[in-house]
């Protein structure tokens, strides 16, 4: 027990964080995204499950050291999110591509605990503001292709909980997070129908939420 406690103490002592230091970190990365509950209607009562797709994120994060092993950080990111319904074919119609692409300005606010040299676990809250939303369908057969602006059918505000782990070496920071969406992205059934966008995300207009796995790499420098 004593040996284990000493090992933990040594690891904690070597954590990379300076009290009172303010740093800035430009970062860029990859999003693996999906929309929970977004099962697209097809023939009859059938639906096509939404799938993860790859998109991107970029922005900057500021961090302030409050204690030897603890800091707070806030960022501003452009994050592309949404889902992919894959390829679908029936006897006379279908699609080669059917995607929902949502562009957000997100503001991740996280607490960092440095538990070993270079390593930090993090958790916080992330408000997001919708900048763009598109439904892109490459149809075949009787289904027409379209690239439609659907921003008016989506809620302008999104709230997520970011949970993650980062590793820093020589001022380079590799960060992995899961952003769990708390708020629904689609407006009410009546609003969507009034826009002529029936069954935009699913048949029953159920709530759809963002689900984002985000990997970024950044360079941290002190101010």
N, C-alpha and C positions, 0 to 999 in steps of 0.2 A: 504493500500500500504506500509506504514512504517513498519507495523508488518511483512508483507511478506518479505520485504527486510532484516529486522533484522534476520528472521528465516533462510533465505538463507545465510546470513553472518555467522551465528553460525555454520551452517552445513559445510560451506567452511572452517571455521577456524579449524574444527576438522578433516579435511582430513588427511590421513596418508601418509606423504611424507616429507623427510628431505632434505633441500638444501645441495648439495655437497656430499650426501651419495651415495655410490656405493654398489649395492646389486647383489646377484646371486641367481637364482631360478631354481633348477632342477624340471622338471615337466613331468607328464605322463597323457595320456588321450585317449579319444574316438573320432573318426571321423565318421560323418554320411555323406557319399559322393555320388556324382552322376556325370555324364558327360552330360552337356547340348547338345542337338542335336544328341545324339548317339542312334538313333532308328534303331535297327538291322533288316535287311531284312529276311522275312520268305517265305511264299508261294506266288507266283505270285508277285503282287505289294504291298502286305501287309508288315507291319513292326511291331516289338515288341518294345514297349517303354522301355527305360532304367529306372531303379528304383534306389532309394537310398539303400545303404548297409552300414553296420557298419564295421569299421576297427579301427586302432589305430595310435597314435602319441606319441613320447617321445623326450625329449631334455632338453635344458637349456636356460635360458634367463638372460641377464644382464641388470640392470636398473640404471640410474643416475638421481638424483634429481636436476633439473635446477632452480626451483622456489618452493614456498611453496605448490602450488597445481598442479605443472606441472613437468613431467619427460619424458625422452626418454628411450626406451628399444630396445635391439636387441637380437635376439636368434638364435639358430641353432637347427633344429628339423628334426627327421626322420618321415615322414608323408606318410601313406599308403592311396591311393586314387583310384578312378575308378568308376565302376558301375556294376549293377546286372540286367540281363534281365529276372529274374524270371524263372518259369517253363513253358514249352511250349510243346504242343502235337498236332500232326496231326494224320491222319489215319495210317501212317506207319513210322513216324519218330518224332523227337522232342528232347528236352533236359530236364534233371532234374535240371541242373545248367549251367549257361552261364554268366561268369563274366570277366571283365577287371580289372586287379590289377596293379596299377602303384605306384612305390615307389620313393619318392622324398626326397632330402635333401633341406629343405626350410630355408630361412633366414628372418624371420619376423622382420621388423623395424617399431616400432609404437611410437606414441606420446600418453602419458597418461594424462588425466585431472582428478584430484581428486576433485569430487564435493560434497562429503559427507564422513563422517567417514567410512573408509574401502572401499568405492566405487570409481571406476574409469571408465571412458569411454575412448575408444582407437580407433585410426585409423592410417593407415600407408600404407606401401607397402611391398610386400613379393616376392622376387625372389626365384625360385625353380629350382633344377637341377635333372633331371631324372636319377635314379640309376638302376631301373629295370622296366620291363613291361611284363605282361603275359596275354594271352587269355586262360582261362580254361573253357572247355566245357565237361560236363558229358552227352554224347549223348545217345539216345535210338532209337531202330528201325534201319533205314538205315543211321542215322547220327552217325558218329564215334566220340568217345571221343578224346579229345586232350588237351594238356597243352603246349602251344607254346610260345616261347620267341618272343615278338613283339616290342622289344625296338627299332629296326632299322626303324620301321614304325611310331615312335613317335618323336616329337621334343624334343631335349635335354633340352630346357630352357622353363620355365613357369613363368608367372608373375601374381600375384593376389593382390587384395586390401583387407586387413583384417580390419574388423569393429567389435568392441566388447565391452563387459562390464565385469569387474572383481570385486570380493569382497575379502577383506583381513581381517583375524582375527587371532591373535596370530601367525603371520608369515606364516599362511597357506593361499594360494591364490587359489580361484576358479575362473576360467576364461572361458567365453563363447564367441566364435567368429564365424563370417561368413566370409569365404575367397572367394571372388568373382573372378573367373578366367577371365583374360583379353586376354590371348593368346591361340591360338588353340593348342591342344595336338597332333593332327594327322598331318603327313606330306602330301604332295601333292598326288593327285590321281595317277600320273605317278610313283612316288616313291613306293607307296603301291602296285601297280600292278606289278612292276618289282620284288618285293619281293615275289610275289605269295600269297599275303594276301588280295585278293579282298573282298570288303564289310566287312572290319574288324570292323568298327564302325557303318556305315550306308550305305545305298544303293548308295547315290549320292556323297559320299566323302565330305559332308558338314563339316564345322568347328565344332569341339567338344571342349568344355572348361570345366575345373574343377569347381565343385561347392561343397564346403566343409563347413559343420557345425562342429565346433571343440569345445569340452569341455575338459579342463585340470584341474588338481589339482597339486599344487606345494608348495614347502617350501622355503620361502625367508629368506636369512641371509645376514647381512652386512659384507663387507670385510674391 
